[in-house]
Amino acid sequence: MSVSHASVHPVEDPPTTDGGGGGGNAPTVRMKDIQGMPGTPGGLALRATQFIFAVTALCVMASTNDFPSVTAFCYLVAAAGLQSLWSLSLAIVDIYALLVMRSLQNYRILSLLTLGDGITSTLTFAAACASAGITVLIDNDLHSCSQNHCLQFETATSMAFISWFFAIPSFLLNFWSLASC
């Protein structure tokens, strides 16, 4: 009985065209730093803006004497405090990276920044939404703005929303950078 057998033929490696013949690895191409990413002037501007609006929300809400009586307002103070500390610390890191001309496009660094930005922006948004709900309740439904600090509550809530608005691009750019590392 005649059975054909499969045979394996070695295939030669095609010659390289780099001229060196070293067969070395091709250099990897890094994504260009886009303004807003960590370690860029745009990233520093985003961090500074986040910090300013978070601190403003924190100070305006803390300036009222009755914010501790509402849990949502306490949550806003805590979230704005965390957002301001996170933004300030990363603004300092951005300043350092700009001064020493160092790129922050490292997988571990970007993982940490992405995770921190995701957590702080989510907390800030949730706190601003909760505070907005309570503010609308006090103003529109209970009609008791004359006894409360509605203007301060509304100002602090809007500052928290603006801080979140500037935190989202940081998170998205870090996430995009993380995917390209």
C-alpha positions as CSV (number, residue, x, y, z in Angstrom):
1,M,0.0,0.0,0.0
2,S,1.4,3.3,-1.1
3,V,0.7,6.2,1.2
4,S,2.0,9.7,0.7
5,H,3.7,11.3,3.6
6,A,3.8,15.0,4.3
7,S,7.2,16.4,4.4
8,V,8.4,19.6,6.0
9,H,10.6,21.9,4.0
10,P,12.5,24.6,5.8
11,V,11.8,28.2,4.7
12,E,14.6,30.7,4.6
13,D,14.3,33.9,6.5
14,P,13.9,36.7,3.9
15,P,16.9,39.1,3.9
16,T,16.5,42.4,5.8
17,T,16.6,45.7,3.9
18,D,18.2,47.8,6.6
19,G,21.6,47.4,5.1
20,G,23.2,46.4,8.3
21,G,22.3,42.7,8.1
22,G,22.2,42.5,11.8
23,G,18.7,41.2,11.9
24,G,18.0,43.6,14.8
25,N,14.6,44.7,15.9
26,A,13.0,47.6,14.2
27,P,12.8,50.7,16.4
28,T,9.4,51.2,17.9
29,V,7.4,54.3,17.0
30,R,5.9,56.1,20.0
31,M,2.7,58.1,19.7
32,K,3.4,61.8,19.5
33,D,2.6,63.7,22.7
34,I,-0.7,65.4,22.2
35,Q,-1.5,68.5,24.3
36,G,-3.5,67.4,27.3
37,M,-1.5,64.3,27.9
38,P,0.6,64.0,31.1
39,G,3.8,65.9,31.0
40,T,2.7,68.4,28.4
41,P,1.8,72.1,28.8
42,G,-1.8,71.3,27.9
43,G,-1.9,68.6,30.6
44,L,-0.6,71.1,33.1
45,A,-3.3,73.5,32.0
46,L,-6.0,70.9,32.5
47,R,-4.7,69.9,35.9
48,A,-4.5,73.6,37.0
49,T,-8.1,74.2,35.8
50,Q,-9.3,71.1,37.6
51,F,-7.6,72.2,40.8
52,I,-9.0,75.8,40.6
53,F,-12.6,74.8,40.1
54,A,-12.4,71.9,42.7
55,V,-10.9,74.2,45.3
56,T,-13.6,76.9,44.5
57,A,-16.4,74.3,44.9
58,L,-14.8,73.1,48.2
59,C,-14.4,76.6,49.6
60,V,-17.8,77.9,48.6
61,M,-19.6,74.8,50.0
62,A,-17.5,74.9,53.2
63,S,-18.3,78.6,53.7
64,T,-21.9,77.8,54.4
65,N,-22.7,76.8,58.0
66,D,-25.4,74.3,57.2
67,F,-23.8,72.1,54.6
68,P,-23.0,69.3,57.1
69,S,-26.8,68.7,57.6
70,V,-27.1,67.3,54.0
71,T,-25.2,64.2,53.1
72,A,-24.9,65.1,49.4
73,F,-23.2,68.4,50.3
74,C,-20.8,66.6,52.6
75,Y,-20.1,64.2,49.7
76,L,-19.4,67.2,47.4
77,V,-16.9,68.6,49.9
78,A,-15.1,65.2,50.2
79,A,-15.1,64.7,46.4
80,A,-13.9,68.2,45.7
81,G,-11.2,67.9,48.3
82,L,-10.0,64.6,46.7
83,Q,-10.2,66.1,43.2
84,S,-8.2,69.1,44.3
85,L,-5.5,67.0,46.0
86,W,-5.2,64.7,43.0
87,S,-5.1,67.6,40.5
88,L,-2.5,69.5,42.5
89,S,-0.2,66.5,42.9
90,L,-0.4,65.7,39.2
91,A,0.2,69.3,38.3
92,I,3.4,69.2,40.3
93,V,4.4,66.0,38.5
94,D,3.6,67.7,35.2
95,I,5.7,70.7,36.2
96,Y,8.6,68.4,37.1
97,A,8.2,66.5,33.8
98,L,8.3,69.7,31.8
99,L,11.3,71.1,33.7
100,V,13.4,68.0,33.2
101,M,11.9,67.4,29.7
102,R,10.9,63.9,30.7
103,S,8.1,62.0,29.0
104,L,5.4,60.3,31.2
105,Q,4.6,57.8,28.6
106,N,5.3,54.8,30.7
107,Y,2.8,51.9,31.1
108,R,2.9,51.8,34.9
109,I,2.7,55.6,35.3
110,L,-0.2,55.9,32.7
111,S,-2.0,53.0,34.4
112,L,-1.9,54.8,37.7
113,L,-2.9,58.2,36.2
114,T,-5.8,56.6,34.3
115,L,-7.1,54.8,37.3
116,G,-6.8,57.9,39.5
117,D,-8.4,60.2,36.9
118,G,-11.3,57.7,36.4
119,I,-12.0,57.4,40.1
120,T,-11.7,61.1,40.9
121,S,-13.8,62.2,37.9
122,T,-16.5,59.7,38.7
123,L,-16.6,60.8,42.3
124,T,-16.7,64.5,41.4
125,F,-19.5,63.9,38.8
126,A,-21.6,61.8,41.2
127,A,-21.2,64.4,44.0
128,A,-22.1,67.3,41.7
129,C,-25.2,65.4,40.5
130,A,-26.3,64.6,44.0
131,S,-25.8,68.2,45.1
132,A,-27.7,69.5,42.1
133,G,-30.6,67.2,43.0
134,I,-30.7,68.6,46.5
135,T,-30.3,72.1,45.3
136,V,-33.3,71.7,42.9
137,L,-35.3,70.1,45.7
138,I,-34.6,73.0,48.1
139,D,-35.2,75.7,45.4
140,N,-38.0,74.5,43.2
141,D,-39.9,71.9,45.3
142,L,-39.6,73.2,48.8
143,H,-39.4,76.9,48.0
144,S,-37.2,77.4,51.0
145,C,-34.2,79.3,49.4
146,S,-34.8,82.2,51.8
147,Q,-33.8,80.0,54.7
148,N,-30.9,78.3,53.0
149,H,-27.8,79.3,51.1
150,C,-29.1,78.4,47.7
151,L,-26.8,80.7,45.8
152,Q,-23.7,79.1,47.5
153,F,-25.1,75.6,46.9
154,E,-25.7,76.3,43.2
155,T,-22.3,77.9,42.8
156,A,-20.4,75.0,44.5
157,T,-22.4,72.5,42.4
158,S,-21.6,74.3,39.2
159,M,-17.9,74.6,40.1
160,A,-17.9,70.8,40.7
161,F,-19.4,70.2,37.3
162,I,-16.9,72.5,35.7
163,S,-14.0,70.7,37.5
164,W,-15.4,67.3,36.2
165,F,-15.7,68.8,32.7
166,F,-11.9,69.4,32.8
167,A,-11.2,66.1,34.4
168,I,-12.8,64.0,31.7
169,P,-10.3,65.0,28.9
170,S,-7.4,64.1,31.2
171,F,-9.0,60.7,31.8
172,L,-9.7,60.0,28.1
173,L,-6.2,61.2,27.0
174,N,-4.6,59.0,29.6
175,F,-6.7,56.0,28.6
176,W,-5.9,56.6,25.0
177,S,-2.2,56.9,25.8
178,L,-2.4,53.7,27.8
179,A,-3.8,51.8,24.9
180,S,-1.0,53.0,22.6
181,C,1.9,52.0,25.0
